Amino acid sequence: MDAVAYGEAYNQAMQGLEDMLFELENPMAQFKKSSYPSMFQSYYHKYEHAITAIEEIYQSEEDPEGWCGKLAARLADLAEAHLNSIQKKSKREDRLLSFNMILVTYLFPAILEFRGRSAEPVTDAMVHVWNQRFKTTIGKASYEKIEEGFHRKFCYITTAVCESLGKPDDCYELELLRRYRDTYLMSTEEGKALVEEYYNIAPTIVTRINKQADAFGVYKNIWNTYLEPCIRYIEQERQEDCRRCYMDMVLELKGRYIA
């Protein structure tokens, strides 16, 4: 690649990466079984030129690993500058959650969807730098893996909360809660009834939360009030305390969004 072509590809990659993070507003709004596939494909094709440029530079670089780090740092720098411009802490936290959601459900899957040689190393570098910079625990997943999740009977509310916090589908917290559901709750008739009611109402609750302007704030409150305590109870082998907390969550959300 000559100097002119390199410069053009470099500019396309850097500007495209910025647009991929900042141009998508309210990422939770279309994160539903019915709308996510078309929304993702639209996002992917819109920014395919930027992903192509990233791949071209990666293949021409003498130090491709260094290029991945530079790209990851650029992404984090842009986000950090934007977050620092927000004075109110709660709004700054909500914006970071929005960035996390964009990365996990759109930006990373789009780069992986291209299936270039740069896909894995670039996304790995971005995950590493982002988590270090913002003290988060986001991961990466392909579009196929995310879309597949919509067709499985999974923990709707807890998954939606974890996604909003940038946690992948196989994160420690979700796996722990699923094991608790399958091994403890499902071992009693009372527990089975609670799980059955949860699955009857949870999709509607998630849909209604996603329609709210402050969906991230709602999910963050569910995490702080119910899910994080549930996780601590399970870790301490306080299974009944977890069940009561879990039941309180179901009843409170049912009263707010279903009744």
Order of alpha helices (4+ residues) and beta strands (2+ residues): alpha-alpha-alpha-alpha-alpha-alpha-alpha-alpha-alpha-alpha-alpha-alpha-alpha-alpha
